[in-house]
Amino acid sequence: MEPTGFDVEALYERYGPMVLRRCRFLLRDQDQALDTTHDVFVQLLRHRERLSSEHASSLLFTIATRLSLNRLRGRRRDPVLPGDDVLERIAQRTDLDAPLLLDRLFRRHPESTRTMAVLHYVDGMTLEQVARACGVSMSGVRKRLRALRDVLPGRAR
C-alpha cells in the first residue's frame, strides 16, 4: 500500500489522458508530450510520500504544466504558443539572457502565480476559470497577475 493512500498506477489509468492532452497542448509536439507525461508520473512516484491524493487531478495538471514549461524553456527555437505580448517577446529572444530573464521573473513569485499566468495568458482561460482551477478568489488571481505584469521589463504603463 502507498504511504499516502493513493495508487499511482490507478492515477495513471484515470488521469494519463488528461496529462497527455495538457502536455501536447503546451508543447505542440507529440513525442515531447509523451516524454513529459512519463516524467509527470515519475515525479509522482518520486515524491509520493510528500503528496496528498485529495486533489489528484489538480496536482497532476500542475506537475504537467510545470514540466512542460521547463521543457519549453529548454528549447532554443522560437516558441509556437501565443501569449501575453511582453512574455512572448521575451520568449522569442534568441540570446541566452531570455531563459535567465524568465527564470528571474518567475523566481520572485510562487509556483502558483506561474501556473495562473500560463492558464490565463497561454491557455486563454478567463480570470474566473483560473480562480476555480487554482482554488483562489478572482481578486487573488487578478492581484497575482498584476504583480507579475508590474515587474515585466518594457511593459506599457
C-alpha positions as CSV (number, residue, x, y, z in Angstrom):
1,M,0.0,0.0,0.0
2,E,1.2,3.5,-0.8
3,P,2.2,5.7,2.2
4,T,-0.3,8.4,1.2
5,G,-3.1,6.1,0.3
6,F,-3.0,6.5,-3.5
7,D,-2.3,4.1,-6.2
8,V,0.0,5.7,-8.9
9,E,-1.0,3.1,-11.5
10,A,-4.7,3.9,-10.9
11,L,-4.0,7.6,-11.2
12,Y,-2.1,6.9,-14.5
13,E,-5.1,5.0,-15.8
14,R,-7.6,7.6,-14.8
15,Y,-5.6,10.9,-15.5
16,G,-3.0,9.8,-18.0
17,P,-5.1,11.1,-21.0
18,M,-5.7,14.4,-19.3
19,V,-1.9,14.8,-18.6
20,L,-1.0,13.9,-22.1
21,R,-3.6,16.4,-23.5
22,R,-2.1,19.2,-21.3
23,C,1.5,18.4,-22.3
24,R,0.5,18.1,-26.0
25,F,-1.3,21.5,-25.8
26,L,1.7,23.3,-24.3
27,L,4.5,21.6,-26.2
28,R,2.8,21.2,-29.6
29,D,4.9,18.1,-30.1
30,Q,3.6,14.5,-29.7
31,D,6.9,12.9,-28.8
32,Q,7.8,15.6,-26.2
33,A,4.3,15.4,-24.8
34,L,4.6,11.6,-24.3
35,D,8.1,12.1,-22.7
36,T,6.7,14.8,-20.4
37,T,3.7,12.7,-19.5
38,H,6.0,9.9,-18.4
39,D,8.0,12.4,-16.4
40,V,4.9,13.6,-14.6
41,F,4.2,10.2,-13.3
42,V,7.9,9.6,-12.4
43,Q,7.7,12.8,-10.3
44,L,4.6,11.5,-8.7
45,L,6.3,8.2,-7.8
46,R,9.4,10.0,-6.6
47,H,7.6,12.4,-4.3
48,R,4.5,10.3,-3.3
49,E,5.4,10.3,0.4
50,R,5.0,14.1,0.5
51,L,1.9,14.4,-1.7
52,S,-1.7,14.1,-0.9
53,S,-4.2,12.4,-3.2
54,E,-7.0,14.7,-2.1
55,H,-6.9,16.8,-5.4
56,A,-5.1,14.4,-7.7
57,S,-6.3,15.9,-11.0
58,S,-5.2,19.4,-9.9
59,L,-1.8,18.1,-8.7
60,L,-1.2,16.2,-12.0
61,F,-2.3,19.2,-14.0
62,T,0.1,21.4,-12.1
63,I,3.0,19.0,-12.5
64,A,2.3,18.6,-16.2
65,T,2.2,22.4,-16.7
66,R,5.4,22.9,-14.7
67,L,7.3,20.2,-16.5
68,S,6.1,21.3,-19.9
69,L,7.1,24.9,-19.2
70,N,10.5,23.7,-18.1
71,R,10.8,21.7,-21.4
72,L,9.8,24.8,-23.4
73,R,12.4,26.9,-21.6
74,G,15.0,24.4,-22.7
75,R,14.1,24.8,-26.3
76,R,16.4,27.0,-28.4
77,R,13.9,27.8,-31.1
78,D,11.1,30.3,-31.4
79,P,8.0,29.5,-29.3
80,V,4.9,28.3,-31.1
81,L,2.4,29.3,-28.4
82,P,0.6,32.6,-28.3
83,G,0.7,34.6,-25.0
84,D,0.9,38.0,-23.5
85,D,2.9,40.2,-25.8
86,V,5.6,41.1,-23.3
87,L,6.1,37.4,-22.3
88,E,6.1,36.4,-25.9
89,R,8.7,39.0,-26.8
90,I,10.9,37.7,-24.0
91,A,10.4,34.1,-25.2
92,Q,11.3,35.0,-28.8
93,R,14.7,36.4,-27.9
94,T,17.4,34.3,-29.3
95,D,20.1,35.4,-26.9
96,L,21.0,33.4,-23.8
97,D,19.6,36.0,-21.5
98,A,15.9,35.2,-22.3
99,P,15.7,32.0,-20.2
100,L,17.6,33.7,-17.4
101,L,15.2,36.6,-17.6
102,L,12.1,34.4,-17.3
103,D,13.7,32.4,-14.5
104,R,14.5,35.7,-12.7
105,L,11.0,37.0,-13.3
106,F,9.2,33.8,-12.1
107,R,11.6,33.2,-9.2
108,R,10.1,36.3,-7.4
109,H,6.7,34.7,-7.5
110,P,5.2,31.5,-6.1
111,E,4.8,28.5,-8.4
112,S,1.0,29.1,-8.3
113,T,1.5,32.5,-9.9
114,R,3.4,30.9,-12.8
115,T,0.5,28.4,-13.2
116,M,-2.0,31.2,-13.2
117,A,-0.1,33.1,-15.8
118,V,0.1,30.1,-18.1
119,L,-3.6,29.3,-17.6
120,H,-4.6,32.9,-18.4
121,Y,-2.1,34.1,-21.0
122,V,-1.2,30.9,-22.8
123,D,-4.4,28.8,-22.4
124,G,-6.7,31.8,-22.7
125,M,-8.7,31.0,-19.6
126,T,-10.8,33.8,-18.0
127,L,-9.9,35.1,-14.6
128,E,-12.9,33.2,-13.2
129,Q,-11.8,29.9,-14.8
130,V,-8.2,30.4,-13.5
131,A,-9.6,31.2,-10.0
132,R,-11.7,28.0,-10.0
133,A,-8.8,25.9,-11.3
134,C,-6.3,27.2,-8.7
135,G,-8.8,27.3,-5.8
136,V,-8.4,31.1,-5.1
137,S,-10.6,34.1,-5.5
138,M,-10.8,36.1,-8.7
139,S,-9.4,39.1,-7.0
140,G,-6.5,36.9,-5.8
141,V,-5.8,35.9,-9.4
142,R,-6.1,39.5,-10.6
143,K,-3.7,40.6,-7.8
144,R,-1.1,37.9,-8.6
145,L,-1.1,38.6,-12.4
146,R,-0.9,42.4,-11.8
147,A,2.1,41.8,-9.6
148,L,3.7,39.7,-12.3
149,R,3.0,42.3,-15.0
150,D,4.4,45.1,-12.8
151,V,7.9,43.5,-12.9
152,L,7.9,42.8,-16.6
153,P,10.5,44.8,-18.5
154,G,9.2,47.1,-21.2
155,R,5.6,46.8,-20.2
156,A,3.2,49.5,-21.2
157,R,2.2,51.8,-18.4
